[in-house]
Amino acid sequence: MTKRNKIMIVGASVLALGAGGASYAIATGDDENTPPIKGAALDHASAAALRSTGGGRVTETEVGDEESYYEVEVTKGDGSQVDVQLDRGFDVVGSSADHEESGEQGDD
């Protein structure tokens, strides 16, 4: 397969995800102890997490998270984040809203 064909396939995949109202970015683990999900596992985990959250954008992934085998962070259209926990079979075993501080201050 030529480099051009690979680029076209990747581009078509991104467009197909975007058309469905969901997308994912190149996702990385949060530190050196939790590597990112890669390859086909990234595709499966992202799809499962986006189904669970009803859409959004995958912004971070981890293999070997302390709560599950995979963790996928999804950022929703309103900016909120949800951490979706998946088992080895890509089944959702839990999720939680991510309440990290954004650094913004409200009006006093």
Residue, then its C-alpha position, 0 to 999 in steps of 0.5 A: m500500500t502506498k503512502r498516499n493510499k494510507i493517508m486517504i484511508v486515514g482521512a476517510s476514517v476521520l471524515a466518517l467519524g466526524a459525519g457521525g457526530a463523534s471524533y477522536a484525536i491522537a490520544t496519549g497516556d497521562d504519564e509514563n506509567t500509563p501508556p496510551i491505547k494504540g492501534a485497533a484497540l484505540d479504535h474499539a475503545s474510542a467507539a465504545a466510549l463515544r457510544s457510552t457518552g452519546g458523542g464527543r471527542v476522545t482527548e486522552t486514553e490509558v491502558g492499565d488504568e487503576e480503575s479498569y483495563y482501559e480508560v478513555e477521556v471524552t470531551k463533550g461539546d459543552g466542554s465537560q469531560v467524562d472518563v469511561q472505564l472499559d474492560r479487556g473486551f471493550d465493555v463499559v464497566g463505569s464512567s465518571a465526570d472529570h472535575e478537574e479545575s480549568g484554571e478559569q475564575g468565575d465573576d465575584 
